[in-house]
Amino acid sequence: MVSAAVVVSLATGASPVAAAPAPAQGQGQAPAAQKEAVDLALEALQDDLVGTSQELTAAYAEYAAVQEQLPGAQQAADLAVQVQDRAQAAADDLANRLQASRTAQEAAAASVKDSEESMDASSAAIGRLAADSYRHSGTPQTLSLAMNAEDSADFASRTAAISGVSATEADLLASAASDQAVRSSATSRLSAVTEQVGDLEAEARAQLEVAQQAAEQAQARKAEIETLAQRQQAAVATIESRQAEEQARENQLQAESDALGTQLRAIAEADKARAAAEAAAQAQSTGQDQSASAAPQAQRAPSVASRSAGRDNGATLRRPEGRVSSPYGMRMHPIRGYMRMHSGVDLASGCGTPIRAAEDGQIVSAGYNGTYGNITVVNHGLINGQSVATAYPHMSGFTKTSGSVTRGEVLGYEGETGAVTGCHLHFEVRVDGEAVDPMGWI
C-alpha cells in the first residue's frame, strides 16, 4: 500500500512538495527492489481507485509514485553532496600542500642560485690568488694544485693538507669548501622538492577530476529532485482541477447504485408477495396452517446441469473467475483520505474472460448504464426466503440481454466499460435490493 504520507499531504490540503519526505519503506534497497516496491504500491493504488476516471487515476498514480521515490532520491542527493564536499575538501588540501611545496621549490632554487654565485666568486678569488703567486714566485705549490684541480672544491681539499698556506689562502679555501657544501645541500633539496611538486601536481589533477565528477553527480541528483517536484506539482494540479469532476462521478455512481437498489427492492417485494400468495393458496387448498406454510423456503441447491460448468465450487452462488483485486466494504480513498463504500468485489482475470451467471434466474436488465458501463442484472428469486440478485458491470459485450439464464451460462465478457482503469468484473450481490458482501455467497 502507498505510504501514509501520500494520504496526509493531500487530505489535509498541505503542499506535498514543501513537506519533508517521510522515509521510504524500501530506502536503502537495491534499485530493482525499490522499483518492485513502487510497482506493488501502484498496483494496490490502481485497485483502490475503482470508479475514478482514467485521467485522475493516472494523476493519482503519478503523485503516489513520486511520493514513493522522493525519500530515496533525497537520500541519494544528500549523499552526493557529502561526497562532493569530501572530494572538494581533499582537492583544497592538495592545492594548499602543492602551493607550499612550490614555495619550498622556489626557495631551494634561490638557494642553489645563491650558492653558485658564491662559488663563482670564490673561484674568481682563487684564480686571482694563483695569478698573483705566479707573478711573484713562479709556479707555487698552491697554483700547481689549482691548475690540476677539477674545481674549487677539489682545489680546497687538495690544499687543505699542505702546510704553510697563508691566512688569506686558507680563508679562500674554506669559503670555497663551504660554498660547495651549501650548493650540494641546496641542489639535493631542490631535487627532492621538485619531485614532490610533480607528485602533488599529478595527485591534485586526479583529485580535482574526482571533485568535478562528484559535483556533477550532486548536480544530477539535485536535478532529479527538481524533476520529481515538478512531476508532483503537475499531478497535484491535475488532481485539484478535477476534484469537482471526480465528486460528480462518485455521486453518479452512488445514484446508479441507489436506483438499482430501488428497482431490486421492488422486485423483491413482488417476489415475496407472490410467494406468500402462492403459499396461502396452497395452504388453503390443502387445509394447512397458513402461518406455517408461509415460512421461508429452503435454500436451493445449484442446478445439476451447472455443477460441472467451469469452476463451479457448489456454493450458494457460483464464484466468478479471477483473483480478488478489490474487496467489498468501506475503504479509504488512497490519496484524498476520505471513506467511501465499495458495493461489490472486483475480480480480474483478463479482458474477454467469459462472465457466467451465478445462479438460475431472469435477466432484469442488460445495457449501458453510465459509470457501471455495460451491466447485466439477474434476479435469482427467493433463496432461503431472501430475494437475491446479482450484477455484472463493466462488460465488454453481451451474449444475452433478456429472458431466463441458468447457473454457469455465459452472460458476456470481461471488459473495461464505464468508470474503470482496466479490465475486471465488479461483481455485486443484492439481497432484498441491498448490496452485501459477495464473498459470503460464493
C-alpha positions in Angstrom: 0.0 0.0 0.0 1.2 3.5 -0.6 2.7 5.3 2.3 0.6 7.2 4.8 2.4 10.5 3.8 0.5 10.2 0.5 -2.8 10.4 2.2 -1.9 13.0 4.7 -0.4 15.5 2.3 -3.5 15.8 0.1 -6.2 15.0 2.6 -5.0 17.9 4.8 -4.5 20.2 1.9 -0.8 20.6 2.6 1.7 21.1 -0.2 3.3 17.7 -0.9 6.5 19.4 -2.2 7.0 21.7 0.7 6.7 18.9 3.3 9.8 17.0 4.2 9.5 13.5 2.7 9.0 10.6 5.0 11.5 7.8 5.0 10.7 5.3 2.2 9.8 1.8 3.3 12.3 0.4 0.8 15.0 3.0 1.5 18.5 1.6 1.2 17.3 -1.3 -1.0 18.8 -2.1 -4.4 17.2 -0.2 -7.3 15.5 -3.3 -8.5 13.9 -3.9 -5.1 12.9 -0.3 -4.9 11.2 -0.4 -8.3 9.4 -3.6 -7.3 8.1 -1.9 -4.1 6.9 1.1 -6.1 5.2 -1.1 -8.7 3.4 -3.1 -5.9 2.3 0.2 -4.3 1.0 1.5 -7.6 -0.8 -1.8 -8.3 -2.6 -1.5 -4.9 -3.4 2.1 -5.7 -4.9 1.1 -9.0 -7.1 -1.5 -7.3 -8.3 1.1 -4.7 -9.2 3.7 -7.3 -12.2 1.9 -8.8 -14.8 4.4 -10.0 -12.2 7.1 -10.7 -11.6 8.5 -14.2 -8.6 7.3 -16.1 -7.0 10.8 -16.2 -7.4 11.2 -12.4 -6.2 7.7 -11.8 -3.1 8.5 -13.8 -2.6 11.7 -11.8 -3.0 9.9 -8.5 -0.6 7.1 -9.6 1.9 9.7 -10.7 1.6 11.6 -7.4 1.9 8.3 -5.4 4.9 7.2 -7.5 6.7 10.5 -6.8 5.9 10.2 -3.1 7.5 6.8 -3.1 10.6 7.9 -5.0 11.3 11.2 -3.3 12.8 9.9 0.0 15.3 7.7 -1.8 16.1 10.4 -4.3 16.6 12.9 -1.4 18.9 10.5 0.4 20.9 10.0 -2.8 21.1 13.8 -3.3 22.3 14.3 0.3 24.9 11.5 -0.1 26.1 13.0 -3.4 26.6 16.4 -1.7 28.5 14.8 1.1 30.8 13.0 -1.4 31.2 16.3 -3.2 32.2 18.2 0.0 34.7 15.5 0.9 36.2 15.5 -2.6 36.4 19.2 -2.7 38.0 19.3 0.8 40.6 16.8 -0.4 41.2 18.9 -3.5 41.6 22.1 -1.4 44.1 20.3 0.9 46.1 19.1 -2.0 46.1 22.6 -3.5 47.4 24.1 -0.2 50.1 21.4 0.0 51.1 21.9 -3.6 51.4 25.7 -3.1 53.6 25.1 0.0 55.8 22.7 -2.0 56.1 25.2 -4.9 57.1 27.9 -2.4 59.7 25.5 -1.0 60.9 24.7 -4.5 61.3 28.4 -5.3 63.3 28.8 -2.1 65.5 25.8 -2.9 66.1 27.1 -6.4 67.1 30.5 -5.0 69.5 28.8 -2.5 71.1 26.9 -5.4 71.5 30.1 -7.3 73.0 32.0 -4.4 75.5 29.1 -3.7 76.5 29.0 -7.3 77.1 32.8 -7.3 79.2 32.5 -4.1 81.2 29.6 -5.7 81.8 31.7 -8.8 83.1 34.5 -6.5 85.3 32.0 -4.6 86.7 30.6 -7.9 87.5 34.1 -9.1 89.3 34.9 -5.9 91.3 31.7 -6.0 92.2 32.5 -9.6 93.4 35.9 -8.7 95.5 34.4 -5.8 97.1 31.9 -8.2 97.9 34.5 -10.7 99.5 36.8 -8.1 101.5 34.0 -6.7 102.8 33.1 -10.1 103.9 36.6 -10.8 105.9 36.8 -7.6 107.4 33.3 -7.2 106.8 31.2 -10.3 104.5 28.4 -10.1 103.9 27.8 -6.4 102.6 24.6 -5.0 99.2 26.1 -4.5 99.0 27.2 -8.1 100.0 23.8 -9.3 97.3 22.4 -7.2 94.8 24.9 -8.6 95.8 24.2 -12.1 95.4 20.4 -11.6 92.2 20.6 -9.5 89.0 19.7 -11.2 87.1 22.5 -9.4 87.3 24.9 -6.5 86.2 22.2 -4.0 88.8 19.8 -5.3 91.4 22.6 -5.0 90.3 23.3 -1.5 90.6 19.7 -0.5 94.0 19.4 -2.1 95.5 22.4 -0.4 93.9 21.8 3.0 96.6 19.2 3.7 99.5 21.5 2.7 101.3 23.3 5.5 102.4 26.8 5.2 99.3 28.1 3.4 98.8 31.7 4.2 95.8 33.0 6.2 94.3 34.6 3.0 94.7 31.4 1.1 93.2 29.4 4.0 90.2 31.8 4.1 89.6 31.5 0.4 89.9 27.7 0.5 87.5 27.4 3.5 85.0 29.7 1.7 85.2 27.6 -1.4 84.6 24.4 0.6 81.6 26.0 2.4 80.1 27.2 -0.9 80.4 23.8 -2.3 78.7 22.2 0.7 75.9 24.7 0.6 75.4 24.1 -3.2 75.4 20.4 -2.8 72.8 20.6 0.0 70.6 23.1 -1.9 70.8 21.0 -5.0 69.7 17.9 -3.2 66.8 19.7 -1.5 65.7 21.3 -4.9 65.7 17.8 -6.5 63.6 16.4 -3.6 61.1 19.3 -3.6 60.8 19.2 -7.4 60.0 15.5 -7.3 57.4 16.2 -4.5 55.8 19.0 -6.6 55.5 16.7 -9.5 53.8 14.0 -7.4 51.5 16.5 -5.8 50.6 18.0 -9.2 49.6 14.6 -10.5 47.6 13.8 -7.3 46.0 17.2 -7.4 44.9 16.7 -11.0 43.4 13.3 -10.2 41.6 14.7 -7.1 40.3 17.7 -9.0 38.8 15.3 -11.5 37.2 13.3 -8.7 35.8 16.6 -7.2 34.4 17.6 -10.6 32.7 14.2 -11.1 31.3 14.4 -7.5 30.0 17.9 -8.3 28.4 16.7 -11.5 26.8 13.8 -9.6 25.4 16.1 -6.9 24.0 18.4 -9.6 22.4 15.4 -11.3 20.8 14.3 -8.1 19.6 17.8 -7.4 18.1 17.9 -10.9 16.3 14.6 -10.2 14.8 16.1 -7.1 13.6 19.1 -9.0 12.2 16.9 -11.8 10.3 14.8 -9.2 9.0 18.0 -7.6 7.8 19.3 -10.9 6.1 16.0 -11.7 4.4 16.0 -8.3 3.2 19.6 -8.7 1.8 18.8 -12.1 -0.1 15.7 -10.7 -1.4 17.8 -7.8 -2.6 20.5 -10.2 -4.5 17.8 -12.2 -6.0 16.4 -9.1 -7.1 19.7 -7.8 -8.6 20.7 -11.1 -10.6 17.5 -11.4 -12.0 17.4 -7.8 -15.4 18.5 -8.9 -15.5 16.1 -11.8 -14.5 13.2 -9.5 -17.1 14.1 -7.0 -19.8 14.3 -9.7 -18.7 10.9 -11.0 -18.9 9.4 -7.5 -22.3 11.0 -7.0 -23.4 9.4 -10.3 -22.1 6.0 -9.3 -24.0 6.3 -6.0 -27.1 7.4 -7.8 -26.9 4.4 -10.2 -26.4 2.1 -7.2 -29.3 3.6 -5.4 -31.5 3.3 -8.5 -30.5 -0.4 -8.9 -31.3 -1.0 -5.2 -34.8 0.6 -5.6 -35.5 -1.5 -8.7 -34.4 -4.7 -7.0 -36.3 -3.9 -3.8 -39.5 -3.5 -5.8 -38.8 -6.9 -7.5 -38.0 -8.4 -4.1 -41.3 -7.2 -2.7 -43.1 -8.5 -5.7 -41.4 -11.9 -5.4 -42.2 -12.2 -1.7 -45.8 -11.1 -2.2 -46.1 -13.7 -5.0 -44.5 -16.4 -2.9 -46.8 -15.5 0.0 -49.8 -15.6 -2.2 -48.8 -19.0 -3.6 -48.1 -20.3 -0.1 -51.5 -19.1 1.1 -53.3 -20.6 -1.9 -51.5 -23.9 -1.4 -52.3 -23.9 2.3 -56.0 -23.1 1.6 -56.2 -25.9 -0.9 -54.6 -28.5 1.4 -56.1 -27.1 4.7 -52.6 -26.4 6.2 -52.0 -23.6 8.7 -51.2 -20.5 6.6 -48.6 -19.2 9.0 -46.6 -22.4 8.8 -46.8 -22.6 5.0 -45.6 -19.1 4.7 -42.2 -20.0 6.3 -39.2 -19.2 4.2 -38.4 -21.7 1.5 -35.3 -23.9 1.8 -32.1 -22.7 0.3 -31.9 -24.1 -3.3 -29.0 -26.3 -4.4 -27.1 -25.5 -7.6 -28.8 -26.9 -10.7 -27.4 -30.3 -11.7 -26.6 -29.1 -15.2 -24.4 -26.3 -13.9 -22.3 -28.3 -11.3 -19.7 -29.3 -14.0 -19.7 -25.9 -15.7 -16.3 -24.2 -15.4 -15.0 -23.7 -11.9 -18.3 -24.1 -10.0 -17.5 -24.9 -6.4 -21.1 -25.7 -5.4 -21.5 -22.7 -3.2 -24.8 -20.9 -2.9 -23.8 -18.7 -5.9 -21.2 -19.6 -8.5 -17.9 -17.8 -8.0 -16.8 -15.6 -11.0 -13.4 -16.3 -12.4 -10.4 -14.1 -11.4 -8.4 -13.0 -8.4 -9.9 -10.6 -6.0 -8.3 -7.2 -6.8 -10.5 -5.1 -4.5 -12.8 -6.4 -1.7 -16.3 -5.3 -0.7 -16.8 -2.7 2.0 -15.9 0.7 3.3 -12.4 1.9 2.4 -10.3 5.0 2.5 -9.6 6.8 -0.7 -5.8 6.1 -1.1 -4.9 9.7 -2.0 -7.5 12.1 -0.5 -8.1 10.1 2.7 -11.9 10.1 2.9 -14.1 6.9 3.4 -16.3 5.5 0.6 -18.3 2.4 0.0 -17.3 -0.3 -2.5 -20.6 -2.2 -3.1 -19.1 -5.3 -4.7 -16.0 -7.3 -5.1 -13.6 -6.8 -8.1 -12.3 -9.8 -9.8 -9.6 -9.6 -12.5 -8.9 -12.4 -14.9 -8.2 -10.6 -18.2 -10.1 -8.9 -20.9 -12.5 -11.1 -22.7 -12.9 -13.7 -19.9 -16.4 -15.2 -20.0 -18.7 -13.9 -17.3 -21.1 -16.6 -16.2 -24.4 -16.4 -14.3 -24.1 -17.0 -10.6 -27.4 -18.9 -10.4 -30.5 -19.7 -12.4 -32.7 -16.6 -12.8 -34.2 -13.9 -15.0 -32.3 -11.0 -16.7 -33.7 -7.8 -15.2 -31.7 -5.6 -17.5 -28.7 -5.6 -19.8 -27.3 -2.5 -21.4 -25.1 0.6 -20.8 -25.5 2.4 -17.6 -23.1 5.3 -17.0 -20.3 4.6 -14.6 -21.3 0.9 -14.5 -20.7 0.7 -18.2 -22.2 -2.4 -19.8 -24.1 -4.1 -17.0 -26.3 -7.2 -16.7 -28.6 -7.6 -13.7 -30.0 -11.1 -12.9 -32.8 -11.8 -10.5 -32.5 -15.2 -8.9 -35.7 -15.1 -7.0 -36.1 -16.2 -3.3 -33.2 -18.1 -1.8 -33.8 -19.1 1.8 -36.6 -16.6 2.0 -34.4 -13.7 0.7 -34.7 -12.1 -2.7 -31.3 -12.4 -4.3 -30.0 -10.7 -7.4 -26.5 -10.3 -9.0 -25.0 -7.5 -11.1 -22.1 -7.7 -13.6 -20.8 -4.3 -14.6 -18.0 -3.2 -17.0 -18.7 -6.0 -19.5 -17.1 -5.6 -23.0 -20.2 -7.2 -24.6 -23.3 -9.3 -24.1 -24.3 -12.8 -25.2 -27.8 -12.4 -23.9 -29.9 -9.3 -22.9 -33.2 -10.8 -21.8 -35.0 -14.0 -20.7 -34.0 -16.7 -18.3 -30.5 -17.9 -17.6 -29.0 -21.0 -16.0 -26.2 -21.2 -13.5 -22.9 -21.0 -15.3 -24.4 -19.7 -18.5 -22.2 -17.1 -20.3 -23.8 -13.6 -20.0 -21.0 -11.6 -21.6 -17.2 -10.9 -21.4 -14.9 -9.1 -19.0 -14.2 -5.6 -20.2 -13.4 -2.0 -19.1 -16.5 0.0 -19.9 -17.7 2.7 -17.6 -15.6 4.3 -14.9 -12.7 1.8 -14.8 -9.0 1.9 -15.5 -8.6 -1.7 -16.6 -10.5 -4.9 -17.4 -12.2 -6.5 -14.4 -15.6 -7.7 -13.2 -17.3 -5.6 -10.4 -19.5 -8.4 -9.0 -22.4 -7.3 -6.8 -24.8 -9.4 -4.8 -28.0 -7.7 -3.8 -30.2 -9.2 -1.0 -33.7 -7.6 -0.9 -32.2 -4.8 -3.0 -29.3 -4.0 -0.7 -25.6 -4.7 -1.6 -24.0 -7.3 0.6 -20.5 -8.9 0.7 -20.4 -11.3 -2.2 -17.8 -13.5 -0.5 -20.4 -14.7 1.9 -22.3 -16.2 -1.0 -19.6 -17.6 -3.3 
